[in-house]
Structures are given as C-alpha cells and as structure tokens.
C-alpha cells in the first residue's frame, strides 16, 4: 500500500467524487464514524501516528485494500 499523505485540493475532490472514494468513506464511517472523527481530531492536533493507528483496523481490511488498489490505479 502506497502512503502518500500529500494531497492537493483537486486530488482530494476527485477522490471523494469517485465511486471508490465514496465506498472508502462509507467503510470508514461504519462505526457511526467514531474512529474517523477521533482520527480527524488527532490529525488536526498534529498527531498523525495516532490518527493512523485509529484507522488501521479498517484500512487493513480486504475491502479497504481492494478499494485503495482501485484508487491508486486511476
């Protein structure tokens, strides 16, 4: 899995508008978005490692892996 934390606003908009991006967001929000909200709060505080740790269980799932491969292939 490629780790590229530098997104332009245009790249982020394109990602969020794609079917795979929307599926990935839905996947991250399955627990009512609790982990995603906590991760966003940690990221805003500059604690990227904590944000990544909160999202790791979901992002390591087969479904997330498949979506990321599709996204990275575009």
Sine and cosine of phi, psi and omega as CSV:
sin_phi,cos_phi,sin_psi,cos_psi,sin_omega,cos_omega
0.00,0.00,0.77,-0.64,-0.02,-1.00
-0.99,0.14,0.70,-0.72,0.01,-1.00
-0.93,-0.37,0.97,-0.23,0.02,-1.00
-0.77,-0.63,0.98,-0.18,-0.09,-1.00
-1.00,0.03,0.06,1.00,0.00,-1.00
-0.98,-0.19,0.98,-0.19,0.03,-1.00
-0.91,-0.42,0.65,-0.76,0.16,-0.99
-0.99,0.12,0.29,-0.96,0.03,-1.00
-0.87,0.49,-0.62,0.79,0.01,-1.00
-0.91,0.42,-0.69,0.72,0.02,-1.00
-0.89,0.45,-0.66,0.75,0.00,-1.00
-0.91,0.42,-0.67,0.74,0.03,-1.00
-0.88,0.48,-0.69,0.72,0.01,-1.00
-0.89,0.45,-0.69,0.73,0.01,-1.00
-0.88,0.48,-0.76,0.66,-0.05,-1.00
-0.93,0.38,-0.40,0.92,0.02,-1.00
-1.00,0.09,-0.27,0.96,-0.04,-1.00
-0.98,0.20,0.45,-0.89,0.05,-1.00
-0.85,0.53,-0.64,0.76,0.00,-1.00
-0.92,0.39,-0.64,0.77,0.03,-1.00
-0.89,0.45,-0.68,0.74,0.03,-1.00
-0.91,0.41,-0.61,0.79,0.04,-1.00
-0.91,0.41,-0.64,0.77,0.01,-1.00
-0.91,0.43,-0.68,0.73,0.05,-1.00
-0.88,0.48,-0.69,0.72,0.03,-1.00
-0.88,0.48,-0.64,0.77,0.04,-1.00
-0.88,0.47,-0.69,0.73,0.00,-1.00
-0.93,0.36,-0.38,0.92,-0.04,-1.00
-0.99,-0.12,0.14,0.99,-0.06,-1.00
-0.86,0.51,-0.55,0.84,0.01,-1.00
-1.00,-0.03,0.63,0.77,-0.08,-1.00
0.91,0.42,0.33,0.94,0.04,-1.00
0.97,0.23,0.15,0.99,-0.06,-1.00
-0.85,0.53,-0.79,0.62,0.00,-1.00
-0.91,0.42,-0.60,0.80,0.01,-1.00
-0.91,0.41,-0.66,0.75,0.03,-1.00
-0.91,0.42,-0.67,0.74,0.03,-1.00
-0.90,0.43,-0.65,0.76,0.01,-1.00
-0.90,0.44,-0.67,0.74,0.03,-1.00
-0.89,0.46,-0.65,0.76,0.02,-1.00
-0.90,0.43,-0.67,0.74,0.03,-1.00
-0.91,0.42,-0.66,0.76,0.01,-1.00
-0.88,0.47,-0.68,0.73,0.01,-1.00
-0.89,0.45,-0.50,0.86,0.04,-1.00
-0.98,0.18,-0.09,1.00,-0.01,-1.00
1.00,0.00,0.12,0.99,-0.03,-1.00
-0.99,-0.10,0.96,0.27,-0.07,-1.00
-0.90,0.43,-0.63,0.78,-0.02,-1.00
-0.88,0.48,-0.68,0.74,0.02,-1.00
-0.91,0.40,-0.63,0.78,0.03,-1.00
-0.88,0.47,-0.71,0.70,0.01,-1.00
-0.89,0.45,-0.64,0.77,-0.01,-1.00
-0.90,0.44,-0.63,0.77,0.02,-1.00
-0.91,0.42,-0.57,0.82,-0.04,-1.00
-1.00,-0.01,-0.20,0.98,-0.10,-0.99
-0.81,0.58,-0.73,0.68,-0.04,-1.00
-0.85,0.53,-0.66,0.75,0.00,-1.00
-0.95,0.30,-0.70,0.72,-0.09,-1.00
-0.93,0.36,-0.32,0.95,0.02,-1.00
-1.00,-0.05,0.03,1.00,0.03,-1.00
-0.95,0.32,0.36,-0.93,0.01,-1.00
-0.89,0.45,-0.63,0.77,-0.01,-1.00
-0.88,0.47,-0.71,0.70,0.03,-1.00
-0.91,0.42,-0.66,0.75,0.01,-1.00
-0.86,0.51,-0.70,0.72,0.03,-1.00
-0.89,0.46,-0.69,0.72,0.01,-1.00
-0.90,0.44,-0.68,0.74,0.00,-1.00
-0.90,0.43,-0.60,0.80,0.05,-1.00
-0.90,0.44,-0.66,0.75,0.03,-1.00
-0.91,0.42,-0.70,0.72,-0.02,-1.00
-0.90,0.44,-0.72,0.69,-0.02,-1.00
-0.93,0.37,-0.37,0.93,0.00,-1.00
-0.99,0.15,-0.18,0.98,-0.04,-1.00
-1.00,0.09,0.00,0.00,0.00,0.00
